[in-house]
Amino acid sequence: MTQSPDAAAAAATSGNLTVGEVEALLRAAAPPQLAESWDSNRLICGDPDEPVHSVLLAVDPVAAVVDEAIECGVDMIITHHPLYLRGTDHVSATDPKGRWCTAWCEPGLRWRTLTPR
């Protein structure tokens, strides 16, 4: 579901946001066309129709961020840096990044990267 920034802003003031509406607000604040070719400026995990009641902002997607999000009951994490800078062939819990992926997927967290210019 793609919404206009105006519709997303109206939803934000009513307190009823979805992942898609958060996406629209972020695209309005940091238009994707301003991103560099290497930037990962998109939704990484989550359904655009799911509700978002709280967001945790972080610079890096590290285990402590996921732990804090789970502890605080946060619905969505927005990070500046992506989890992977290059392609990967797995996200199993056999390495640190895979454990991060497993930890954030189990409670149903949503995650997005944002690289404002």
VMD Tcl script that builds the backbone (N, CA, C; Angstrom):
set m [mol new atoms 351]
animate dup $m
set s [atomselect $m all]
$s set {name element resname resid chain x y z} {
  {N N MET 1 A 0.846 -1.172 0.000}
  {CA C MET 1 A 0.000 0.000 0.000}
  {C C MET 1 A 0.890 1.232 0.000}
  {N N THR 2 A 0.745 2.062 -0.990}
  {CA C THR 2 A 1.501 3.300 -1.048}
  {C C THR 2 A 0.553 4.453 -0.802}
  {N N GLN 3 A 0.939 5.322 0.119}
  {CA C GLN 3 A 0.115 6.474 0.432}
  {C C GLN 3 A 0.870 7.742 0.136}
  {N N SER 4 A 0.120 8.798 -0.103}
  {CA C SER 4 A 0.760 10.092 -0.297}
  {C C SER 4 A 1.304 10.584 1.040}
  {N N PRO 5 A 2.329 11.444 1.010}
  {CA C PRO 5 A 2.849 11.996 2.271}
  {C C PRO 5 A 1.776 12.736 3.058}
  {N N ASP 6 A 0.831 13.412 2.363}
  {CA C ASP 6 A -0.231 14.129 3.075}
  {C C ASP 6 A -1.143 13.165 3.826}
  {N N ALA 7 A -1.495 12.046 3.189}
  {CA C ALA 7 A -2.343 11.057 3.856}
  {C C ALA 7 A -1.605 10.433 5.029}
  {N N ALA 8 A -0.302 10.157 4.841}
  {CA C ALA 8 A 0.493 9.584 5.927}
  {C C ALA 8 A 0.622 10.565 7.081}
  {N N ALA 9 A 0.796 11.849 6.782}
  {CA C ALA 9 A 0.894 12.864 7.832}
  {C C ALA 9 A -0.418 12.957 8.598}
  {N N ALA 10 A -1.540 12.873 7.899}
  {CA C ALA 10 A -2.844 12.904 8.568}
  {C C ALA 10 A -3.003 11.695 9.477}
  {N N ALA 11 A -2.556 10.528 9.011}
  {CA C ALA 11 A -2.627 9.325 9.841}
  {C C ALA 11 A -1.731 9.460 11.059}
  {N N ALA 12 A -0.562 10.094 10.889}
  {CA C ALA 12 A 0.363 10.268 12.006}
  {C C ALA 12 A -0.259 11.104 13.101}
  {N N THR 13 A -0.997 12.127 12.740}
  {CA C THR 13 A -1.610 12.974 13.757}
  {C C THR 13 A -2.778 12.268 14.434}
  {N N SER 14 A -3.381 11.294 13.761}
  {CA C SER 14 A -4.478 10.552 14.383}
  {C C SER 14 A -3.962 9.425 15.264}
  {N N GLY 15 A -2.654 9.081 15.134}
  {CA C GLY 15 A -2.069 8.032 15.955}
  {C C GLY 15 A -2.234 6.650 15.380}
  {N N ASN 16 A -2.740 6.516 14.161}
  {CA C ASN 16 A -2.976 5.220 13.544}
  {C C ASN 16 A -2.084 5.052 12.317}
  {N N LEU 17 A -0.833 4.674 12.519}
  {CA C LEU 17 A 0.101 4.505 11.410}
  {C C LEU 17 A 0.269 3.039 11.039}
  {N N THR 18 A 0.517 2.812 9.755}
  {CA C THR 18 A 0.920 1.490 9.284}
  {C C THR 18 A 2.374 1.596 8.825}
  {N N VAL 19 A 2.988 0.455 8.560}
  {CA C VAL 19 A 4.345 0.447 8.034}
  {C C VAL 19 A 4.381 1.244 6.730}
  {N N GLY 20 A 3.378 1.071 5.871}
  {CA C GLY 20 A 3.327 1.797 4.610}
  {C C GLY 20 A 3.236 3.301 4.801}
  {N N GLU 21 A 2.520 3.738 5.808}
  {CA C GLU 21 A 2.414 5.174 6.083}
  {C C GLU 21 A 3.731 5.734 6.620}
  {N N VAL 22 A 4.421 4.957 7.451}
  {CA C VAL 22 A 5.747 5.372 7.910}
  {C C VAL 22 A 6.669 5.477 6.702}
  {N N GLU 23 A 6.585 4.510 5.795}
  {CA C GLU 23 A 7.372 4.542 4.556}
  {C C GLU 23 A 7.114 5.828 3.774}
  {N N ALA 24 A 5.853 6.207 3.629}
  {CA C ALA 24 A 5.508 7.423 2.873}
  {C C ALA 24 A 6.092 8.665 3.537}
  {N N LEU 25 A 6.037 8.727 4.851}
  {CA C LEU 25 A 6.605 9.873 5.564}
  {C C LEU 25 A 8.119 9.940 5.376}
  {N N LEU 26 A 8.778 8.776 5.433}
  {CA C LEU 26 A 10.226 8.748 5.263}
  {C C LEU 26 A 10.629 9.100 3.832}
  {N N ARG 27 A 9.863 8.619 2.853}
  {CA C ARG 27 A 10.160 8.968 1.454}
  {C C ARG 27 A 9.974 10.464 1.220}
  {N N ALA 28 A 9.003 11.070 1.889}
  {CA C ALA 28 A 8.789 12.517 1.746}
  {C C ALA 28 A 9.939 13.296 2.399}
  {N N ALA 29 A 10.414 12.810 3.535}
  {CA C ALA 29 A 11.501 13.498 4.254}
  {C C ALA 29 A 12.857 13.275 3.584}
  {N N ALA 30 A 13.068 12.092 3.024}
  {CA C ALA 30 A 14.342 11.748 2.377}
  {C C ALA 30 A 14.022 11.033 1.068}
  {N N PRO 31 A 13.731 11.794 0.011}
  {CA C PRO 31 A 13.344 11.187 -1.274}
  {C C PRO 31 A 14.384 10.178 -1.778}
  {N N PRO 32 A 13.930 8.998 -2.194}
  {CA C PRO 32 A 14.855 7.958 -2.655}
  {C C PRO 32 A 15.776 8.412 -3.788}
  {N N GLN 33 A 15.317 9.331 -4.626}
  {CA C GLN 33 A 16.157 9.776 -5.740}
  {C C GLN 33 A 17.390 10.553 -5.268}
  {N N LEU 34 A 17.428 10.964 -4.008}
  {CA C LEU 34 A 18.600 11.645 -3.469}
  {C C LEU 34 A 19.645 10.672 -2.916}
  {N N ALA 35 A 19.267 9.398 -2.802}
  {CA C ALA 35 A 20.182 8.392 -2.258}
  {C C ALA 35 A 21.269 8.068 -3.272}
  {N N GLU 36 A 22.406 7.655 -2.761}
  {CA C GLU 36 A 23.489 7.185 -3.625}
  {C C GLU 36 A 23.163 5.767 -4.100}
  {N N SER 37 A 23.825 5.323 -5.133}
  {CA C SER 37 A 23.541 4.003 -5.710}
  {C C SER 37 A 23.798 2.867 -4.710}
  {N N TRP 38 A 24.708 3.067 -3.778}
  {CA C TRP 38 A 25.036 2.018 -2.809}
  {C C TRP 38 A 24.138 2.048 -1.568}
  {N N ASP 39 A 23.320 3.067 -1.423}
  {CA C ASP 39 A 22.456 3.172 -0.252}
  {C C ASP 39 A 21.340 2.130 -0.281}
  {N N SER 40 A 21.031 1.607 0.875}
  {CA C SER 40 A 19.906 0.695 1.040}
  {C C SER 40 A 18.821 1.493 1.745}
  {N N ASN 41 A 18.003 2.153 0.972}
  {CA C ASN 41 A 17.033 3.119 1.492}
  {C C ASN 41 A 15.633 2.560 1.291}
  {N N ARG 42 A 15.281 1.524 2.078}
  {CA C ARG 42 A 14.012 0.840 1.836}
  {C C ARG 42 A 13.585 0.006 3.039}
  {N N LEU 43 A 12.390 -0.526 2.930}
  {CA C LEU 43 A 11.877 -1.447 3.935}
  {C C LEU 43 A 12.621 -2.767 3.790}
  {N N ILE 44 A 13.197 -3.247 4.871}
  {CA C ILE 44 A 13.966 -4.484 4.858}
  {C C ILE 44 A 13.097 -5.662 5.277}
  {N N CYS 45 A 12.249 -5.449 6.261}
  {CA C CYS 45 A 11.416 -6.521 6.781}
  {C C CYS 45 A 10.118 -5.921 7.299}
  {N N GLY 46 A 8.995 -6.460 6.887}
  {CA C GLY 46 A 7.711 -5.988 7.394}
  {C C GLY 46 A 6.669 -5.892 6.305}
  {N N ASP 47 A 5.422 -5.950 6.718}
  {CA C ASP 47 A 4.265 -5.855 5.828}
  {C C ASP 47 A 3.765 -4.419 5.855}
  {N N PRO 48 A 3.617 -3.761 4.699}
  {CA C PRO 48 A 3.171 -2.369 4.674}
  {C C PRO 48 A 1.824 -2.125 5.360}
  {N N ASP 49 A 1.003 -3.158 5.509}
  {CA C ASP 49 A -0.307 -2.985 6.135}
  {C C ASP 49 A -0.305 -3.195 7.654}
  {N N GLU 50 A 0.834 -3.607 8.217}
  {CA C GLU 50 A 0.906 -3.839 9.663}
  {C C GLU 50 A 0.918 -2.519 10.427}
  {N N PRO 51 A 0.324 -2.497 11.616}
  {CA C PRO 51 A 0.326 -1.265 12.419}
  {C C PRO 51 A 1.683 -1.001 13.050}
  {N N VAL 52 A 1.979 0.284 13.226}
  {CA C VAL 52 A 3.201 0.715 13.914}
  {C C VAL 52 A 2.778 1.676 15.010}
  {N N HIS 53 A 3.073 1.303 16.255}
  {CA C HIS 53 A 2.739 2.152 17.393}
  {C C HIS 53 A 3.965 2.852 17.967}
  {N N SER 54 A 5.154 2.233 17.747}
  {CA C SER 54 A 6.380 2.837 18.263}
  {C C SER 54 A 7.548 2.468 17.355}
  {N N VAL 55 A 8.518 3.387 17.285}
  {CA C VAL 55 A 9.684 3.246 16.412}
  {C C VAL 55 A 10.945 3.501 17.227}
  {N N LEU 56 A 11.974 2.710 16.970}
  {CA C LEU 56 A 13.285 2.918 17.565}
  {C C LEU 56 A 14.237 3.347 16.457}
  {N N LEU 57 A 14.903 4.476 16.638}
  {CA C LEU 57 A 15.886 4.965 15.670}
  {C C LEU 57 A 17.277 4.595 16.141}
  {N N ALA 58 A 18.122 4.158 15.197}
  {CA C ALA 58 A 19.495 3.780 15.545}
  {C C ALA 58 A 20.404 4.040 14.350}
  {N N VAL 59 A 21.683 4.184 14.623}
  {CA C VAL 59 A 22.654 4.365 13.546}
  {C C VAL 59 A 22.980 3.007 12.921}
  {N N ASP 60 A 23.293 2.021 13.744}
  {CA C ASP 60 A 23.701 0.709 13.249}
  {C C ASP 60 A 22.748 -0.384 13.702}
  {N N PRO 61 A 22.511 -1.370 12.836}
  {CA C PRO 61 A 21.670 -2.503 13.221}
  {C C PRO 61 A 22.500 -3.554 13.965}
  {N N VAL 62 A 22.618 -3.389 15.253}
  {CA C VAL 62 A 23.419 -4.310 16.071}
  {C C VAL 62 A 22.506 -4.997 17.084}
  {N N ALA 63 A 23.032 -6.054 17.692}
  {CA C ALA 63 A 22.238 -6.862 18.624}
  {C C ALA 63 A 21.638 -6.029 19.756}
  {N N ALA 64 A 22.382 -5.060 20.270}
  {CA C ALA 64 A 21.879 -4.234 21.378}
  {C C ALA 64 A 20.627 -3.453 20.956}
  {N N VAL 65 A 20.552 -3.063 19.693}
  {CA C VAL 65 A 19.376 -2.342 19.195}
  {C C VAL 65 A 18.158 -3.269 19.183}
  {N N VAL 66 A 18.339 -4.482 18.701}
  {CA C VAL 66 A 17.233 -5.451 18.698}
  {C C VAL 66 A 16.807 -5.762 20.122}
  {N N ASP 67 A 17.776 -5.966 21.012}
  {CA C ASP 67 A 17.457 -6.248 22.414}
  {C C ASP 67 A 16.629 -5.119 23.017}
  {N N GLU 68 A 17.040 -3.879 22.748}
  {CA C GLU 68 A 16.303 -2.731 23.273}
  {C C GLU 68 A 14.899 -2.666 22.683}
  {N N ALA 69 A 14.771 -2.919 21.395}
  {CA C ALA 69 A 13.462 -2.886 20.747}
  {C C ALA 69 A 12.525 -3.926 21.349}
  {N N ILE 70 A 13.031 -5.125 21.561}
  {CA C ILE 70 A 12.218 -6.186 22.149}
  {C C ILE 70 A 11.850 -5.834 23.584}
  {N N GLU 71 A 12.832 -5.365 24.365}
  {CA C GLU 71 A 12.597 -5.003 25.764}
  {C C GLU 71 A 11.545 -3.897 25.894}
  {N N CYS 72 A 11.575 -2.932 24.976}
  {CA C CYS 72 A 10.659 -1.789 25.042}
  {C C CYS 72 A 9.347 -2.027 24.291}
  {N N GLY 73 A 9.224 -3.173 23.627}
  {CA C GLY 73 A 8.000 -3.461 22.885}
  {C C GLY 73 A 7.828 -2.622 21.624}
  {N N VAL 74 A 8.934 -2.240 21.015}
  {CA C VAL 74 A 8.911 -1.413 19.810}
  {C C VAL 74 A 8.435 -2.244 18.618}
  {N N ASP 75 A 7.676 -1.608 17.711}
  {CA C ASP 75 A 7.164 -2.287 16.522}
  {C C ASP 75 A 8.106 -2.198 15.330}
  {N N MET 76 A 8.878 -1.117 15.237}
  {CA C MET 76 A 9.683 -0.879 14.041}
  {C C MET 76 A 11.023 -0.258 14.412}
  {N N ILE 77 A 12.070 -0.707 13.726}
  {CA C ILE 77 A 13.406 -0.146 13.884}
  {C C ILE 77 A 13.762 0.560 12.580}
  {N N ILE 78 A 14.285 1.768 12.694}
  {CA C ILE 78 A 14.796 2.489 11.522}
  {C C ILE 78 A 16.271 2.767 11.795}
  {N N THR 79 A 17.142 2.245 10.920}
  {CA C THR 79 A 18.579 2.456 11.081}
  {C C THR 79 A 19.136 3.248 9.901}
  {N N HIS 80 A 20.239 3.919 10.157}
  {CA C HIS 80 A 20.932 4.641 9.087}
  {C C HIS 80 A 21.733 3.660 8.226}
  {N N HIS 81 A 22.447 2.752 8.857}
  {CA C HIS 81 A 23.271 1.798 8.116}
  {C C HIS 81 A 22.500 0.498 7.891}
  {N N PRO 82 A 22.753 -0.167 6.759}
  {CA C PRO 82 A 22.112 -1.465 6.500}
  {C C PRO 82 A 22.813 -2.579 7.276}
  {N N LEU 83 A 22.162 -3.726 7.346}
  {CA C LEU 83 A 22.766 -4.881 8.011}
  {C C LEU 83 A 23.920 -5.437 7.179}
  {N N TYR 84 A 23.698 -5.554 5.890}
  {CA C TYR 84 A 24.718 -6.097 4.989}
  {C C TYR 84 A 25.101 -5.042 3.961}
  {N N LEU 85 A 26.387 -4.826 3.767}
  {CA C LEU 85 A 26.854 -3.909 2.737}
  {C C LEU 85 A 27.031 -4.635 1.408}
  {N N ARG 86 A 27.170 -5.937 1.458}
  {CA C ARG 86 A 27.264 -6.758 0.250}
  {C C ARG 86 A 26.226 -7.871 0.352}
  {N N GLY 87 A 26.027 -8.560 -0.737}
  {CA C GLY 87 A 25.059 -9.661 -0.759}
  {C C GLY 87 A 25.401 -10.738 0.260}
  {N N THR 88 A 24.408 -11.500 0.624}
  {CA C THR 88 A 24.621 -12.597 1.563}
  {C C THR 88 A 23.883 -13.822 1.048}
  {N N ASP 89 A 24.310 -14.983 1.482}
  {CA C ASP 89 A 23.638 -16.200 1.056}
  {C C ASP 89 A 22.904 -16.898 2.196}
  {N N HIS 90 A 22.921 -16.296 3.386}
  {CA C HIS 90 A 22.165 -16.882 4.497}
  {C C HIS 90 A 21.955 -15.853 5.608}
  {N N VAL 91 A 20.974 -16.134 6.439}
  {CA C VAL 91 A 20.747 -15.335 7.646}
  {C C VAL 91 A 20.487 -16.272 8.825}
  {N N SER 92 A 21.184 -17.392 8.834}
  {CA C SER 92 A 21.019 -18.342 9.931}
  {C C SER 92 A 21.693 -17.811 11.191}
  {N N ALA 93 A 21.318 -18.359 12.318}
  {CA C ALA 93 A 21.837 -17.907 13.601}
  {C C ALA 93 A 23.236 -18.454 13.887}
  {N N THR 94 A 23.965 -18.818 12.861}
  {CA C THR 94 A 25.309 -19.356 13.048}
  {C C THR 94 A 26.388 -18.282 13.008}
  {N N ASP 95 A 26.011 -17.035 12.710}
  {CA C ASP 95 A 26.972 -15.932 12.773}
  {C C ASP 95 A 26.273 -14.715 13.373}
  {N N PRO 96 A 27.030 -13.680 13.756}
  {CA C PRO 96 A 26.408 -12.534 14.447}
  {C C PRO 96 A 25.270 -11.867 13.665}
  {N N LYS 97 A 25.433 -11.644 12.379}
  {CA C LYS 97 A 24.370 -10.986 11.614}
  {C C LYS 97 A 23.153 -11.894 11.469}
  {N N GLY 98 A 23.384 -13.163 11.319}
  {CA C GLY 98 A 22.277 -14.112 11.252}
  {C C GLY 98 A 21.510 -14.171 12.569}
  {N N ARG 99 A 22.243 -14.125 13.694}
  {CA C ARG 99 A 21.572 -14.097 15.005}
  {C C ARG 99 A 20.724 -12.842 15.136}
  {N N TRP 100 A 21.234 -11.695 14.601}
  {CA C TRP 100 A 20.478 -10.444 14.627}
  {C C TRP 100 A 19.182 -10.617 13.853}
  {N N CYS 101 A 19.270 -11.189 12.658}
  {CA C CYS 101 A 18.075 -11.399 11.834}
  {C C CYS 101 A 17.065 -12.297 12.535}
  {N N THR 102 A 17.552 -13.377 13.110}
  {CA C THR 102 A 16.672 -14.290 13.822}
  {C C THR 102 A 16.006 -13.599 15.003}
  {N N ALA 103 A 16.779 -12.809 15.753}
  {CA C ALA 103 A 16.239 -12.116 16.928}
  {C C ALA 103 A 15.163 -11.115 16.544}
  {N N TRP 104 A 15.330 -10.396 15.426}
  {CA C TRP 104 A 14.337 -9.392 15.086}
  {C C TRP 104 A 13.134 -9.998 14.386}
  {N N CYS 105 A 13.298 -11.137 13.705}
  {CA C CYS 105 A 12.162 -11.764 13.020}
  {C C CYS 105 A 11.208 -12.460 13.987}
  {N N GLU 106 A 11.735 -13.079 15.019}
  {CA C GLU 106 A 10.892 -13.854 15.925}
  {C C GLU 106 A 9.783 -13.039 16.573}
  {N N PRO 107 A 10.047 -11.836 17.123}
  {CA C PRO 107 A 8.945 -11.088 17.728}
  {C C PRO 107 A 8.143 -10.264 16.718}
  {N N GLY 108 A 8.466 -10.354 15.430}
  {CA C GLY 108 A 7.718 -9.629 14.415}
  {C C GLY 108 A 8.101 -8.170 14.255}
  {N N LEU 109 A 9.349 -7.816 14.548}
  {CA C LEU 109 A 9.797 -6.433 14.358}
  {C C LEU 109 A 9.851 -6.084 12.876}
  {N N ARG 110 A 9.600 -4.833 12.558}
  {CA C ARG 110 A 9.768 -4.321 11.201}
  {C C ARG 110 A 11.054 -3.512 11.184}
  {N N TRP 111 A 11.727 -3.493 10.032}
  {CA C TRP 111 A 13.000 -2.791 9.971}
  {C C TRP 111 A 13.126 -2.067 8.650}
  {N N ARG 112 A 13.632 -0.849 8.719}
  {CA C ARG 112 A 13.840 -0.036 7.535}
  {C C ARG 112 A 15.148 0.714 7.672}
  {N N THR 113 A 15.845 0.917 6.541}
  {CA C THR 113 A 17.039 1.748 6.547}
  {C C THR 113 A 16.696 3.097 5.934}
  {N N LEU 114 A 17.399 4.120 6.355}
  {CA C LEU 114 A 17.167 5.463 5.859}
  {C C LEU 114 A 18.502 6.181 5.740}
  {N N THR 115 A 18.808 6.663 4.551}
  {CA C THR 115 A 20.037 7.392 4.314}
  {C C THR 115 A 19.703 8.764 3.791}
  {N N PRO 116 A 19.384 9.711 4.687}
  {CA C PRO 116 A 19.051 11.059 4.219}
  {C C PRO 116 A 20.276 11.757 3.651}
  {N N ARG 117 A 20.058 12.549 2.648}
  {CA C ARG 117 A 21.162 13.311 2.038}
  {C C ARG 117 A 20.906 14.777 2.224}
}
mol reanalyze $m
mol bondsrecalc $m
mol representation Tube
mol addrep $m
